Amino acid sequence: MEDRISMATKRQVTLRFRDEYMKASKKDKGRILDEMCSVLGIGRSTARRRLTEAGRGRPSMSPAERPKRYSEQSRELLVQVWLMMDAPCAKYLKAMLPLWMPMLRAHGELADWDGFAFRELERMSAATMDRYLKKTRDAARPRGISTTRPAGELLRNSITIRKAGDELDGLPGNVEADTVAHCGPSVRGEFCRTLTVVDVATGWTENASCRNNAFANLSKAEALVEARLPFRIRSYDTDNGSEFINRDLIAWLQERDIEQTRSRPYRKNDQATVESRNNHVVRRHAFYYRYTVDELGLLNELWELVRVKANLFTPSKKPVARESTRDGRPRRVYDAPRTPWERLKEFDEADRAAGGPGFIPDDKREEIEHTLATVNPAELVRRIHDIQDRLEALAAPRTARLARRMGPDMAYLNKTLARIAGVEPEDDETPQADAD
């Protein structure tokens, strides 16, 4: 029987019959199977499977590599350009090439490559770029936590909630705002915050950091953002954090004739536009380390450079419609990728053509056009990386020490558990801050 024959013997018998089986006719294969079944005491299907597997041989441990369609020179150029662009996804990289390549070549950044490599790079599809760049992706950074604290109920209810039916007019000036906490692994003590303001229509994004969320400090960041924007703010939508829902900020907005609205409590997706910028602008450039007042100046230097790269040299696409696929699944339709500056100019030109004053003041237009004509985007990215390295050298050791010695933050953990259980947390449950 089969269980009385050793595995080594079974392999020897299989190998003995293998060569004959592979060359035999159909009739002879049947006889070989009968003989093998009688010797090993196994079924015909098992015998057939063993013989065919032995005939194929052992599969290769590593699959054959896909042949490269493009030259090694163009693949090296792709990696170099991708790094100069600060590692965008392949679809945006493809859209950025017509804007970036003339500037990079004019500033001598690509002198080591010839026209053949440039032509191959232009022909590459986004999927091919993604495949070639897979091995050079950035390493993951430490993750962060939310620090939004709810404002008082009476003051919060005095501000209008922007509902789904309250459609915006689709013009520049309707902004969403949020703050990002550079707290590292703990929200105890004082740490820097970054204010993010993004225009819904154009995607224009501005950032400014401050010492903490107190209005005396946050108002400086607000004023800096307002001065940098190339258009006037008309409406200001925020979450329900106490840094936004307070009498000082309400009065500050009313003085400037800016309408204030807010999202629903605990509904982060109500502010999807600014929440996305918190991730791929703030966290991507400032990471998840803990920053204090010592790094505040560096952070604001960083945002001065990031705003130029993000608004003038980085295209993005926006959803313009929804449709159904052939099998009935919903699908979003996006427009062609454009930079926030290009979108803003389109709105400005359309308004002036209709007899309006436009959205961009003349001095702002001249300033931005001068920046576009003189800035080397590759050098801009190198300066951003230099500041990032300095921030990391200052903040990474502090963040690691804090992560090692900190205990569980039970007060905030209890509030999270209360929300999961469906119990509304009290507004005055914020714990006392410990000394950092």
For each residue, the residues with C-beta under 8 A, 3 or more apart:
1: 4 5 41
2: 5 10 40 41 42
3:
4: 1
5: 1 2 9 10 40 41
6: 9 10
7: 10 11
8: 11 12
9: 5 6 12 13
10: 2 5 6 7 13 14 40
11: 7 8 14 15
12: 8 9 15 16
13: 9 10 16 17 36 39 40
14: 10 11 17 18 36 50 51 54
15: 11 12 18 54
16: 12 13
17: 13 14 20 21 32 35 36 51
18: 14 15 21 22 51 54 55
19: 22 23
20: 17 23 24 28 32
21: 17 18 24 29 32 33 51 55
22: 18 19 51 55
23: 19 20
24: 20 21 28 29 32
25: 28 29
26: 29 30
27: 30 31
28: 20 24 25 31 32
29: 21 24 25 26 32 33
30: 26 27 33 34
31: 27 28 34 35
32: 17 20 21 24 28 29 35 36 51
33: 21 29 30 36 37 44 47 48 51
34: 30 31 37 38 44
35: 17 31 32 38 39
36: 13 14 17 32 33 39 40 42 47 51
37: 33 34 40 41 42 43 44 47
38: 34 35 41
39: 13 35 36
40: 2 5 10 13 36 37 47
41: 1 2 5 37 38
42: 2 36 37 46 47
43: 37 46 47
44: 33 34 37 47 48
45: 48 49
46: 42 43 49 50
47: 33 36 37 40 42 43 44 50 51
48: 33 44 45 51 52
49: 45 46 52 53
50: 14 46 47 53 54
51: 14 17 18 21 22 32 33 36 47 48 54 55
52: 48 49 55 56
53: 49 50 56
54: 14 15 18 50 51 57
55: 18 21 22 51 52
56: 52 53 59
57: 54
58:
59: 56
60: 63 64
61:
62:
63: 60
64: 60
65:
66:
67:
68: 71 72 75
69: 128
70: 74 75 120 123 124 128 132
71: 68 74 75 116 117 120
72: 68 75 76
73: 76 77 113 114 116 117 120
74: 70 71 77 78 116 117 120 121 124
75: 68 70 71 72 78 79 132
76: 72 73 79 80 117
77: 73 74 80 81 110 113 117 118 120 121
78: 74 75 81 82 121 124 129 132 133
79: 75 76 82 83 132 133 136
80: 76 77 83 84 110
81: 77 78 84 85 93 97 100 101 104 110 121
82: 78 79 85 87 88 93 129 133 136
83: 79 80 86 87 136 381
84: 80 81 100 104 109 377 378 381
85: 81 82 88 93 96 100 377 381
86: 83 309 381 384 385
87: 82 83 137 138
88: 82 85 92 93 96 314
89: 92 93 130
90: 93 94 126 127 129 130 133
91: 94 95 126 337
92: 88 89 95 96 314 315 316 337
93: 81 82 85 88 89 90 96 97 126 129
94: 90 91 97 124 125 126 129
95: 91 92 98 315 317 336 337
96: 85 88 92 93 99 100 313 314 315
97: 81 93 94 100 101 121 122
98: 95 101 102
99: 96 102 103 313 315 339
100: 81 84 85 96 97 103 104 313 377
101: 81 97 98 104 105 110 118
102: 98 99 105 106
103: 99 100 106 107 376 377
104: 81 84 100 101 107 109 110 376 377 378
105: 101 102 108 109 110
106: 102 103
107: 103 104 376 378 379
108: 105 111
109: 84 104 105 376 378
110: 77 80 81 101 104 105 113 118
111: 108
112:
113: 73 77 110 117 118
114: 73 117 118
115: 118 119
116: 71 73 74 119 120
117: 71 73 74 76 77 113 114 120 121
118: 77 101 110 113 114 115 121 122
119: 115 116 122 123
120: 70 71 73 74 77 116 117 123 124
121: 74 77 78 81 97 117 118 124
122: 97 118 119
123: 70 119 120
124: 70 74 78 94 120 121 128 129 132
125: 94 128 129
126: 90 91 93 94 129 130
127: 90 130 131
128: 69 70 124 125 131 132
129: 78 82 90 93 94 124 125 126 132 133
130: 89 90 126 127 133 134
131: 127 128 134
132: 70 75 78 79 124 128 129
133: 78 79 82 90 129 130 136 137
134: 130 131 137
135:
136: 79 82 83 133
137: 87 133 134
138: 87
139:
140:
141: 283 287 288
142: 184 185 287 288 289 399
143: 288
144: 180 181 183 184 283 288
145: 181 183 185 187
146: 181
147: 181 183 187
148: 239 240 241
149: 241 242 430
150: 156 240 241 242 265 425 427
151: 155 156 240 241 242 244 245 246 427
152: 155 156 242 245 427
153: 156 157 427
154: 157 158
155: 151 152 158 159 245 246 247
156: 150 151 152 153 159 240 245 262 265
157: 153 154
158: 154 155
159: 155 156 245 250 260 261 262
160: 260 261 262
161: 261 262 263 264
162: 166 237 261 262 263 270
163: 166
164:
165:
166: 162 163 261
167:
168: 171 174 200 201 235
169: 174
170: 201
171: 168 174 201 234 347 351 359
172: 199 201 202 204 231 344 347 359
173: 199 201 231 232 233 234 235 359
174: 168 169 171 199 200 201 234 235 237
175: 197 198 199 200 233 235 236 237
176: 197 198 200 237 238 271 273 274
177: 195 196 197 198 236 237 238 244 274
178: 195 196 238 239 271 274 275 278
179: 193 194 195 196 213 218 241 243
180: 144 193 194 196 278 282 283 286
181: 144 145 146 147 187 191 193
182: 191 192 193 194 209 286 289 290 291 299
183: 144 145 147 186 187 191 290
184: 142 144 191 288 289 290 395 398 399 402 403
185: 142 145 290 399 402 403 406
186: 183 189 290 402 406 409
187: 145 147 181 183 191 409 412
188: 406 409 433 434 436
189: 186 433 434 435 436
190: 211 212 292 293 433 436
191: 181 182 183 184 187 212 290 291 292 436
192: 182 209 210 211 212 291 292 293 295 296 299
193: 179 180 181 182 209 210 211 212 213 218 243
194: 179 180 182 207 208 209 210 221 282 286 299 303
195: 177 178 179 207 208 209 210 218 221 222 225
196: 177 178 179 180 205 206 207 274 277 278 281 282
197: 175 176 177 205 206 207 225 229 274
198: 175 176 177 203 204 205 206 273 274 277
199: 172 173 174 175 202 203 204 205 229 231 340
200: 168 174 175 176 273
201: 168 170 171 172 173 174 343 347
202: 172 199 340 343 344 347
203: 198 199 273 316 318 340 343
204: 172 198 199 229 230 231 311 340 341 343 344
205: 196 197 198 199 277 281 307 310 311 340
206: 196 197 198 225 228 229 303 307
207: 194 195 196 197 225 281 282 303 306 307
208: 194 195 220 221 222 224 225 300 303
209: 182 192 193 194 195 221 291 296 299 300 303
210: 192 193 194 195 213 217 218 220 221 296
211: 190 192 193 214 217 293 296
212: 190 191 192 193 217
213: 179 193 210 217 218 241 242 243
214: 211 217 218
215: 218 219 243 246 248 249
216: 219 220
217: 210 211 212 213 214 220 221
218: 179 193 195 210 213 214 215 221 222 243 249
219: 215 216 222 223 248 249 252
220: 208 210 216 217 223 224
221: 194 195 208 209 210 217 218 224 225
222: 195 208 218 219 225 226 249 252
223: 219 220 226 227
224: 208 220 221 227 228 300
225: 195 197 206 207 208 221 222 228 229
226: 222 223 229 233 256
227: 223 224
228: 206 224 225 307
229: 197 199 204 206 225 226 232 233
230: 204 344 359 360 361 364 365 368
231: 172 173 199 204 344 359 360
232: 173 229 359
233: 173 175 226 229 236 256 258
234: 171 173 174 258 259
235: 168 173 174 175 258 259 260 261
236: 175 177 233 253 258 259 260 261
237: 162 174 175 176 177 260 261 262 263 271
238: 176 177 178 241 244 245 260 261 262 263 271
239: 148 178 244 262 263 268 270 271
240: 148 150 151 156 244 245 262 263 265
241: 148 149 150 151 179 213 238 244 245
242: 149 150 151 152 213 245 246
243: 179 193 213 215 218 246 249
244: 151 177 238 239 240 241 249 262
245: 151 152 155 156 159 238 240 241 242 249 250 262
246: 151 155 215 242 243 249 250
247: 155 250 251
248: 215 219 251 252
249: 215 218 219 222 243 244 245 246 252 253
250: 159 245 246 247 253 254 260
251: 247 248 254 255
252: 219 222 248 249 255 256
253: 236 249 250 256 258 259 260
254: 250 251 257 258
255: 251 252
256: 226 233 252 253
257: 254
258: 233 234 235 236 253 254
259: 234 235 236 253
260: 159 160 235 236 237 238 250 253
261: 159 160 161 162 166 235 236 237 238
262: 156 159 160 161 162 237 238 239 240 244 245
263: 161 162 237 238 239 240 267 268 270 271
264: 161 267 270
265: 150 156 240
266: 419
267: 263 264 270
268: 239 263 271 275
269: 272 275
270: 162 239 263 264 267
271: 176 178 237 238 239 263 268 274 275
272: 269 275 276
273: 176 198 200 203 276 277
274: 176 177 178 196 197 198 271 277 278
275: 178 268 269 271 272 278 279
276: 272 273 279 280
277: 196 198 205 273 274 280 281 282
278: 178 180 196 274 275 281 282 283
279: 275 276 282 283 284
280: 276 277 283 284
281: 196 205 207 277 278 284 285 306 310
282: 180 194 196 207 277 278 279 285 286
283: 141 144 180 278 279 280 286 287 288
284: 279 280 281
285: 281 282 302 306 384 388
286: 180 182 194 282 283 289 291 299 302 388 391
287: 141 142 283 388 391 392
288: 141 142 143 144 184 283 399
289: 142 182 184 286 391 392 395 396 398 399
290: 182 183 184 185 186 191 395 398 399 402
291: 182 191 192 209 286 294 295 296 299 391 395
292: 190 191 192 295 296 398 436
293: 190 192 211 296
294: 291 394
295: 192 291 292 298 299 391 394 395
296: 192 209 210 211 291 292 293 299 300
297: 300 301
298: 295 301 302 387 390 391 394
299: 182 192 194 209 286 291 295 296 302 303 391
300: 208 209 224 296 297 303 304
301: 297 298 304 305 387
302: 285 286 298 299 305 306 384 387 388 391
303: 194 206 207 208 209 299 300 306 307
304: 300 301 307 308
305: 301 302 308 309 380 383 384 387
306: 207 281 285 302 303 309 310 384
307: 205 206 207 228 303 304 310 311
308: 304 305 311 312 313 371 375 380
309: 86 305 306 312 313 314 377 380 381 384
310: 205 281 306 307 313 314 340
311: 204 205 307 308 314 339 340 341
312: 308 309 339 340 341 368 371 372 375
313: 96 99 100 308 309 310 339 377 380
314: 88 92 96 309 310 311 339
315: 92 95 96 99 337 338 339 342
316: 92 203 337 338 339 340
317: 95 334 335 336 337 338
318: 203 334 335
319: 322 332 333 334
320: 333 334 335
321: 332 333
322: 319 330 331 332 333
323: 330 331 333
324: 328 329 330 331
325: 328 329 330 331
326:
327:
328: 324 325
329: 324 325
330: 322 323 324 325
331: 322 323 324 325
332: 319 321 322
333: 319 320 321 322 323
334: 317 318 319 320
335: 317 318 320 338
336: 95 317
337: 91 92 95 315 316 317
338: 315 316 317 335 342 343
339: 99 311 312 313 314 315 316 342 343
340: 199 202 203 204 205 310 311 312 316 343 344
341: 204 311 312 344 345 368 372
342: 315 338 339 345 346
343: 201 202 203 204 338 339 340 346 347
344: 172 202 204 230 231 340 341 347 348 359 360
345: 341 342 348 349 360
346: 342 343 349 350
347: 171 172 201 202 343 344 350 351 359
348: 344 345 351 352 358 359 360
349: 345 346 352 353 358
350: 346 347 353 354
351: 171 347 348 354 356 357 358 359
352: 348 349 355 356 357 358
353: 349 350
354: 350 351
355: 352
356: 351 352
357: 351 352
358: 348 349 351 352
359: 171 172 173 230 231 232 344 347 348 351
360: 230 231 344 345 348 364 365
361: 230 364 365
362: 365 366
363: 366 367
364: 230 360 361 367 368
365: 230 360 361 362 368 369
366: 362 363 369 370
367: 363 364 370 371
368: 230 312 341 364 365 371 372
369: 365 366 372 373
370: 366 367 373 374
371: 308 312 367 368 374 375
372: 312 341 368 369 375
373: 369 370
374: 370 371
375: 308 312 371 372 379 380
376: 103 104 107 109 379 380
377: 84 85 100 103 104 309 313 380 381
378: 84 104 107 109 381 382
379: 107 375 376 382 383
380: 305 308 309 313 375 376 377 383 384
381: 83 84 85 86 309 377 378 384 385
382: 378 379 385 386
383: 305 379 380 386 387
384: 86 285 302 305 306 309 380 381 387 388
385: 86 381 382 388 389
386: 382 383 389 390
387: 298 301 302 305 383 384 390 391
388: 285 286 287 302 384 385 391 392
389: 385 386 392 393
390: 298 386 387 393 394
391: 286 287 289 291 295 298 299 302 387 388 394 395
392: 287 289 388 389 395 396
393: 389 390 396
394: 294 295 298 390 391 398
395: 184 289 290 291 295 391 392 398 399
396: 289 392 393 399 400
397: 400 401
398: 184 289 290 292 394 395 401 402
399: 142 184 185 288 289 290 395 396 402 403
400: 396 397 403 404
401: 397 398 404 405
402: 184 185 186 290 398 399 405 406
403: 184 185 399 400 406
404: 400 401
405: 401 402
406: 185 186 188 402 403 409
407:
408: 413
409: 186 187 188 406 412 413 431
410: 413 414
411: 414 415 429 430 431
412: 187 409 415 416 431
413: 408 409 410 416 417
414: 410 411 417 418
415: 411 412 418 419 425 429
416: 412 413 419 420
417: 413 414 420 421
418: 414 415 421 423 424 425
419: 266 415 416 422 423 424 425
420: 416 417
421: 417 418
422: 419
423: 418 419
424: 418 419
425: 150 415 418 419 429
426: 429
427: 150 151 152 153
428:
429: 411 415 425 426
430: 149 411
431: 409 411 412
432:
433: 188 189 190
434: 188 189
435: 189
436: 188 189 190 191 292
